[in-house]
Amino acid sequence: MSEQSQPLVLGGQNILEMKDKISGVLLEFSYRLPTQAERDAYTKATMRHKGNKVLSKANTFTEQAALGKRVLLGFKKGCLANEAGQIISSDKTDPDFDPSWKDLLDKYRKDILAAAGRRVINSTSSPDEENNFEVVEDFGEDPSTGLFDDISTDAEDPTNPLPTA
């Protein structure tokens, strides 16, 4: 291990930094890694089997946002403000605590939740996997079925699917 690299902390809380391209603000969130059940539900919601083909949903924004909403634990105070422009906090002991901070992100900036979900679900890769995925066929959006309905003939999945964001 080189001197500059940090060890991978297994479990617990992690920090995710991202720059908001609209405001220019550097956002800092704490998050947990998704559970295996959440990873399985995400995969089930974004992939389908059709014969011997695996179909990948091309637009996974909704699923990414739902996962982001589930894994975010908090944010650095000063990053977010409510509709009135008042700084809010995700710390329950802070006088500026706003228990609806995830709902505010869901209402106004679902893209931030989706970016968090995308980062945690695609958290590892090997050098030969980088940019080596091709969507062969998109199963698309079908409003007649639920977001996480399973149309495959795979074994029943005992995990709970992700809620919509």
BELNOR-V67115 format. One record per residue. N is the residue number from 1. RES is the residue in three letters. PHI is phi in whole degrees, 0 to 359 (NA if undefined). Layout:
n=N res=RES phi=PHI
n=N res=RES phi=PHI
This chain:
n=1 res=MET phi=NA
n=2 res=SER phi=288
n=3 res=GLU phi=294
n=4 res=GLN phi=278
n=5 res=SER phi=278
n=6 res=GLN phi=256
n=7 res=PRO phi=290
n=8 res=LEU phi=280
n=9 res=VAL phi=274
n=10 res=LEU phi=275
n=11 res=GLY phi=76
n=12 res=GLY phi=77
n=13 res=GLN phi=255
n=14 res=ASN phi=237
n=15 res=ILE phi=247
n=16 res=LEU phi=236
n=17 res=GLU phi=253
n=18 res=MET phi=210
n=19 res=LYS phi=262
n=20 res=ASP phi=283
n=21 res=LYS phi=288
n=22 res=ILE phi=280
n=23 res=SER phi=265
n=24 res=GLY phi=84
n=25 res=VAL phi=285
n=26 res=LEU phi=273
n=27 res=LEU phi=266
n=28 res=GLU phi=230
n=29 res=PHE phi=244
n=30 res=SER phi=260
n=31 res=TYR phi=210
n=32 res=ARG phi=248
n=33 res=LEU phi=289
n=34 res=PRO phi=294
n=35 res=THR phi=288
n=36 res=GLN phi=297
n=37 res=ALA phi=297
n=38 res=GLU phi=292
n=39 res=ARG phi=297
n=40 res=ASP phi=297
n=41 res=ALA phi=296
n=42 res=TYR phi=297
n=43 res=THR phi=298
n=44 res=LYS phi=297
n=45 res=ALA phi=282
n=46 res=THR phi=245
n=47 res=MET phi=229
n=48 res=ARG phi=224
n=49 res=HIS phi=258
n=50 res=LYS phi=223
n=51 res=GLY phi=65
n=52 res=ASN phi=262
n=53 res=LYS phi=255
n=54 res=VAL phi=251
n=55 res=LEU phi=263
n=56 res=SER phi=247
n=57 res=LYS phi=289
n=58 res=ALA phi=288
n=59 res=ASN phi=253
n=60 res=THR phi=252
n=61 res=PHE phi=306
n=62 res=THR phi=298
n=63 res=GLU phi=293
n=64 res=GLN phi=296
n=65 res=ALA phi=296
n=66 res=ALA phi=298
n=67 res=LEU phi=293
n=68 res=GLY phi=301
n=69 res=LYS phi=298
n=70 res=ARG phi=286
n=71 res=VAL phi=269
n=72 res=LEU phi=291
n=73 res=LEU phi=252
n=74 res=GLY phi=179
n=75 res=PHE phi=211
n=76 res=LYS phi=289
n=77 res=LYS phi=301
n=78 res=GLY phi=105
n=79 res=CYS phi=282
n=80 res=LEU phi=233
n=81 res=ALA phi=228
n=82 res=ASN phi=281
n=83 res=GLU phi=300
n=84 res=ALA phi=274
n=85 res=GLY phi=86
n=86 res=GLN phi=275
n=87 res=ILE phi=302
n=88 res=ILE phi=242
n=89 res=SER phi=228
n=90 res=SER phi=259
n=91 res=ASP phi=273
n=92 res=LYS phi=299
n=93 res=THR phi=271
n=94 res=ASP phi=276
n=95 res=PRO phi=297
n=96 res=ASP phi=266
n=97 res=PHE phi=301
n=98 res=ASP phi=234
n=99 res=PRO phi=294
n=100 res=SER phi=263
n=101 res=TRP phi=301
n=102 res=LYS phi=291
n=103 res=ASP phi=294
n=104 res=LEU phi=296
n=105 res=LEU phi=298
n=106 res=ASP phi=297
n=107 res=LYS phi=284
n=108 res=TYR phi=257
n=109 res=ARG phi=220
n=110 res=LYS phi=302
n=111 res=ASP phi=298
n=112 res=ILE phi=291
n=113 res=LEU phi=299
n=114 res=ALA phi=295
n=115 res=ALA phi=297
n=116 res=ALA phi=295
n=117 res=GLY phi=299
n=118 res=ARG phi=297
n=119 res=ARG phi=294
n=120 res=VAL phi=282
n=121 res=ILE phi=281
n=122 res=ASN phi=254
n=123 res=SER phi=279
n=124 res=THR phi=223
n=125 res=SER phi=195
n=126 res=SER phi=256
n=127 res=PRO phi=306
n=128 res=ASP phi=281
n=129 res=GLU phi=269
n=130 res=GLU phi=301
n=131 res=ASN phi=51
n=132 res=ASN phi=242
n=133 res=PHE phi=243
n=134 res=GLU phi=236
n=135 res=VAL phi=279
n=136 res=VAL phi=278
n=137 res=GLU phi=209
n=138 res=ASP phi=262
n=139 res=PHE phi=279
n=140 res=GLY phi=66
n=141 res=GLU phi=261
n=142 res=ASP phi=237
n=143 res=PRO phi=296
n=144 res=SER phi=280
n=145 res=THR phi=244
n=146 res=GLY phi=292
n=147 res=LEU phi=302
n=148 res=PHE phi=245
n=149 res=ASP phi=296
n=150 res=ASP phi=258
n=151 res=ILE phi=256
n=152 res=SER phi=279
n=153 res=THR phi=256
n=154 res=ASP phi=292
n=155 res=ALA phi=299
n=156 res=GLU phi=300
n=157 res=ASP phi=264
n=158 res=PRO phi=279
n=159 res=THR phi=279
n=160 res=ASN phi=276
n=161 res=PRO phi=289
n=162 res=LEU phi=295
n=163 res=PRO phi=284
n=164 res=THR phi=288
n=165 res=ALA phi=282
